Amino acid sequence: MSNPQHLQYTKEHEWLTAAVDGISTVGITKHAADALGDIVYVQLPEVGDTVTAGETCGELESTKSVSDLYSPVTGEVTEVNQDVLDDNGLVNSAPFEAGWLFKVRVESTDELLSADEYDALTHAG
């Protein structure tokens, strides 16, 4: 599965939508979800929290390991995906759709990658 071209990516395997009315959606990539394995616990920032680009803002726990969730942008969390909190498996089954993690009012971004740049990063030998 290739990564959707309309998204931007981080080296830590998060994706970000283009801002609509200043708000972007954040999730993890299929590459990250596959590497983690079956996700059994998701910790997300809370609505109203300020997240900082490149810093941890949550955690994903799988049957294999625990992985930090990094924010691709600086801003205020406006929404969290309650469906993912109720059904952690959505992150594995639909990481780019129903498995999104949170929405953020973007103040600034860190260095983001295009889909092609992210593909090159994840397929580097």
HELIX and SHEET records of a PDB file:
HELIX    1   1 LYS A   30  LEU A   36  1                                   7    
HELIX    2   2 GLN A   82  ASP A   86  1                                   5    
HELIX    3   3 LEU A   90  SER A   93  1                                   4    
HELIX    4   4 ALA A  115  THR A  122  1                                   8    
SHEET    1   A 6 GLN A   8  TYR A   9  0                                        
SHEET    2   A 6 GLU A  14  LEU A  16 -1                                        
SHEET    3   A 6 ILE A  23  ILE A  28 -1                                        
SHEET    4   A 6 PHE A 102  THR A 109 -1                                        
SHEET    5   A 6 VAL A  73  VAL A  80 -1                                        
SHEET    6   A 6 THR A  50  VAL A  51 -1                                        
SHEET    1   B 3 ILE A  39  GLN A  43  0                                        
SHEET    2   B 3 THR A  56  SER A  62 -1                                        
SHEET    3   B 3 VAL A  66  TYR A  70 -1                                        
END                                                                             
